[in-house]
Amino acid sequence: MISLYSFGSSFGVMDPSPFVVKVDAFLKMADLPYEVKSGAHNLKKAPKGKLPFISIEQQAEKLIISDSQNIIEHLTQNHSITLDAFLSAEQQAQAYLLTKSLDENLYWCLVYSRWMLDDMWPLVNKAFFSAIPAPLRWFIPNLIRKAVRKNLHGQGTGRHSKDEILAIADKSFSALSILLGDKAYFYGEQPCSFDATAYSILCQFISVDCKNEFNDKARSYANLSSFCQRIEKQFY
C-alpha cells in the first residue's frame, strides 16, 4: 500500500501545497491504490523536512520517498505506469522544463499571494495556525510569516513589488493558456503527468475558496478554469 503524507485539505482544495496535490493527482491519474495521511505533524516525520513524502509497504520493509518529482519518477519506473507513454521524447523534455518553471517560478508567486498580502493573512493565519494553543498562537504565526518573507527575498521574488509579482504570475498563466489552447489536456485528449503538475499549481489560484488579485488573474483565463474543472470532475 502507498501512503501519501500531506498537510490536509484547506482553502477548498485537497491540500494547500501544490506539491502534495501534484502527487495526489498523479496517483489518481495513474489509478494506483493509495491512502492519504493528513496533518501538519507529518512534517516531523518528513525525511527532508518537507511534504509530501510517500511510504510504500514492500514485504517486510517500508520504502520512504521524498520530493514530488522523485516520487512521480519512482512510481513511473517501478509500478508500470504508462501515463506518459504517448508523449514523444521531445514532449517529455518540454514537460520536464515546464514542470521546473512552475515549481521554481510560479510557486513563489503563490507563496507571496498567500503570505504577504495583508487581506490574505487572516485566512492563512486561521487555516494554518488556529490549532496552536495560546499563548504560542499570539506570536508563532508572525514569526513564521517573517521567515517566509525572508525566504521570498532570498529567492528573489520578494524583491519585486506586488504589481511586478502579479505580472510575473500572469506571464505563466498566459503561457499555460496558450499551450493548452482548446485541448482537453496539455498534450491532447488524455492526461499525462504534466497535467497533474499544471493542475496542482493552477487549482491553488483558481479552485480555492478565497479571492485576491492573483486568483482573479488566473480565473480570467477561461480555458485554465475549465481545465481545473475537468480534472476535478474526472478525478476528484
C-alpha positions as CSV (number, residue, x, y, z in Angstrom):
1,M,0.0,0.0,0.0
2,I,1.2,3.5,-0.9
3,S,0.7,6.2,1.8
4,L,0.8,9.9,0.8
5,Y,1.7,12.2,3.7
6,S,0.0,15.6,3.4
7,F,-1.0,18.7,5.4
8,G,-4.7,18.2,4.8
9,S,-7.4,20.0,2.9
10,S,-7.5,23.8,3.1
11,F,-8.8,26.7,1.1
12,G,-11.2,24.4,-0.7
13,V,-8.6,22.1,-2.3
14,M,-7.2,18.8,-1.1
15,D,-4.1,20.4,0.2
16,P,-2.6,23.9,0.3
17,S,0.7,22.6,-1.0
18,P,0.8,22.3,-4.8
19,F,3.5,19.6,-4.4
20,V,1.2,17.4,-2.4
21,V,-1.7,18.0,-4.9
22,K,0.7,17.1,-7.7
23,V,1.4,13.6,-6.2
24,D,-2.2,13.1,-5.3
25,A,-3.4,14.0,-8.8
26,F,-0.7,11.8,-10.4
27,L,-1.8,8.8,-8.2
28,K,-5.4,9.3,-9.3
29,M,-4.5,9.6,-13.0
30,A,-2.3,6.5,-12.7
31,D,-5.1,4.7,-11.0
32,L,-2.8,3.5,-8.2
33,P,-4.4,2.5,-4.9
34,Y,-3.2,4.7,-2.0
35,E,-4.2,6.3,1.2
36,V,-3.7,9.9,2.4
37,K,-2.4,10.6,5.9
38,S,-3.0,14.2,6.7
39,G,-1.7,16.5,9.4
40,A,0.9,19.2,9.9
41,H,2.6,16.7,12.4
42,N,3.8,14.8,9.3
43,L,6.5,17.5,8.9
44,K,8.2,16.0,11.9
45,K,8.4,12.6,10.1
46,A,9.4,14.0,6.7
47,P,12.9,12.8,5.8
48,K,13.8,16.2,4.2
49,G,11.6,18.3,6.5
50,K,9.0,19.0,3.7
51,L,5.8,17.5,2.4
52,P,4.9,15.5,0.5
53,F,6.6,12.2,1.0
54,I,5.2,8.7,0.5
55,S,5.8,5.3,2.1
56,I,5.4,2.1,0.3
57,E,5.0,-1.2,2.1
58,Q,7.2,-3.8,0.5
59,Q,7.1,-7.2,2.1
60,A,8.9,-6.8,5.4
61,E,10.2,-3.2,4.8
62,K,8.9,0.2,4.2
63,L,10.3,2.4,1.4
64,I,10.2,6.2,2.0
65,I,10.5,8.6,-0.9
66,S,10.5,12.4,-0.6
67,D,10.1,15.3,-3.2
68,S,7.2,15.3,-5.6
69,Q,9.3,14.9,-8.7
70,N,11.2,12.0,-7.2
71,I,8.0,10.3,-6.1
72,I,6.5,10.6,-9.6
73,E,9.6,9.3,-11.3
74,H,9.9,6.4,-8.8
75,L,6.3,5.3,-9.2
76,T,6.5,5.6,-13.0
77,Q,9.6,3.4,-13.2
78,N,8.6,0.8,-10.6
79,H,4.8,0.5,-10.9
80,S,4.4,0.0,-14.6
81,I,2.9,3.5,-15.1
82,T,2.2,4.4,-18.7
83,L,0.7,7.8,-18.2
84,D,3.4,9.5,-20.3
85,A,3.9,6.6,-22.8
86,F,2.1,8.5,-25.6
87,L,4.5,11.5,-25.3
88,S,7.5,11.8,-27.7
89,A,10.9,12.2,-26.2
90,E,10.8,15.9,-27.2
91,Q,7.4,16.4,-25.4
92,Q,8.7,14.6,-22.3
93,A,11.7,17.0,-22.3
94,Q,9.4,20.0,-22.7
95,A,7.1,18.8,-19.9
96,Y,10.1,18.4,-17.6
97,L,11.3,22.0,-18.2
98,L,7.7,23.3,-17.9
99,T,7.4,21.5,-14.6
100,K,10.6,23.2,-13.3
101,S,9.2,26.6,-14.4
102,L,6.0,26.1,-12.4
103,D,7.8,24.6,-9.4
104,E,10.6,27.3,-9.2
105,N,8.8,30.4,-10.5
106,L,5.0,30.4,-10.3
107,Y,5.1,28.6,-7.0
108,W,6.9,31.6,-5.4
109,C,4.2,33.9,-6.7
110,L,1.7,31.7,-5.0
111,V,3.7,31.9,-1.7
112,Y,3.7,35.7,-2.0
113,S,0.0,35.9,-2.8
114,R,-0.8,34.0,0.4
115,W,1.7,35.1,2.9
116,M,2.4,38.7,2.1
117,L,-0.9,40.2,1.1
118,D,-2.5,41.7,4.1
119,D,-6.0,40.8,3.1
120,M,-5.0,37.1,2.8
121,W,-3.0,36.9,6.0
122,P,-6.0,36.4,8.3
123,L,-7.2,33.5,6.2
124,V,-3.7,31.9,6.2
125,N,-3.4,32.5,9.9
126,K,-6.7,30.8,10.6
127,A,-6.0,27.9,8.2
128,F,-2.5,27.1,9.4
129,F,-2.3,28.2,13.0
130,S,-5.8,28.0,14.6
131,A,-4.9,24.7,16.3
132,I,-1.9,26.2,18.0
133,P,-2.7,26.8,21.7
134,A,-2.4,30.2,23.3
135,P,0.0,31.9,24.1
136,L,2.0,30.4,21.2
137,R,-0.7,31.4,18.8
138,W,-0.1,35.0,19.6
139,F,3.5,35.2,18.2
140,I,4.4,32.0,16.3
141,P,2.4,32.9,13.2
142,N,4.1,36.2,12.8
143,L,7.5,34.7,13.3
144,I,6.8,32.2,10.5
145,R,5.4,34.9,8.3
146,K,8.7,36.8,8.8
147,A,10.6,33.7,7.9
148,V,8.6,33.3,4.7
149,R,9.2,37.0,3.8
150,K,13.0,36.3,4.3
151,N,12.8,33.2,2.1
152,L,11.0,35.2,-0.6
153,H,13.6,37.9,-0.5
154,G,16.4,35.4,-0.7
155,Q,14.8,33.5,-3.6
156,G,14.4,36.8,-5.4
157,T,10.6,37.1,-5.9
158,G,10.2,39.1,-2.7
159,R,12.5,41.8,-4.1
160,H,9.8,42.8,-6.5
161,S,6.7,45.0,-5.9
162,K,3.2,43.4,-5.7
163,D,2.4,44.6,-9.2
164,E,5.6,43.2,-10.6
165,I,5.0,39.8,-9.0
166,L,1.4,39.8,-10.3
167,A,2.9,40.4,-13.8
168,I,5.3,37.6,-13.4
169,A,2.5,35.2,-12.4
170,D,0.4,36.4,-15.3
171,K,3.2,35.6,-17.8
172,S,2.9,32.0,-16.5
173,F,-0.9,32.0,-16.7
174,S,-0.8,33.4,-20.2
175,A,1.8,30.9,-21.4
176,L,-0.1,28.0,-19.9
177,S,-3.3,29.2,-21.5
178,I,-1.6,29.4,-25.0
179,L,-0.1,26.0,-24.6
180,L,-3.4,24.5,-23.5
181,G,-5.4,26.2,-26.2
182,D,-8.7,24.4,-26.9
183,K,-7.4,20.9,-26.0
184,A,-8.8,19.0,-23.0
185,Y,-5.3,18.4,-21.6
186,F,-1.9,19.9,-22.4
187,Y,-0.8,17.2,-24.8
188,G,-4.1,16.2,-26.3
189,E,-7.2,14.5,-25.2
190,Q,-5.7,12.3,-22.5
191,P,-3.9,13.4,-19.3
192,C,-0.2,12.9,-18.6
193,S,1.9,13.6,-15.6
194,F,2.4,17.2,-16.6
195,D,-1.4,17.7,-16.3
196,A,-1.1,16.7,-12.7
197,T,1.7,19.3,-12.3
198,A,-0.3,22.1,-14.0
199,Y,-3.4,21.3,-12.1
200,S,-1.6,21.2,-8.8
201,I,-0.5,24.9,-9.1
202,L,-3.5,26.2,-11.0
203,C,-6.0,24.9,-8.6
204,Q,-4.3,26.9,-5.8
205,F,-5.2,30.1,-7.7
206,I,-8.5,29.0,-9.5
207,S,-10.2,26.4,-7.4
208,V,-9.6,27.8,-3.9
209,D,-12.4,29.4,-1.9
210,C,-10.6,32.7,-1.4
211,K,-10.2,35.8,-3.6
212,N,-7.3,38.1,-4.3
213,E,-5.8,39.8,-7.4
214,F,-3.7,36.7,-8.2
215,N,-6.8,34.4,-8.1
216,D,-8.7,36.9,-10.2
217,K,-5.9,37.0,-12.8
218,A,-5.7,33.2,-13.1
219,R,-9.5,32.9,-13.3
220,S,-9.6,35.3,-16.2
221,Y,-8.3,32.6,-18.4
222,A,-11.4,30.6,-19.3
223,N,-9.6,27.6,-20.6
224,L,-7.4,27.3,-17.5
225,S,-10.5,27.4,-15.3
226,S,-12.2,24.8,-17.5
227,F,-9.1,22.6,-17.2
228,C,-9.2,22.6,-13.4
229,Q,-12.9,21.8,-13.5
230,R,-12.3,19.0,-15.9
231,I,-9.6,17.5,-13.7
232,E,-11.8,17.8,-10.6
233,K,-14.9,16.3,-12.4
234,Q,-12.9,13.3,-13.7
235,F,-10.6,12.6,-10.7
236,Y,-12.0,14.3,-7.7
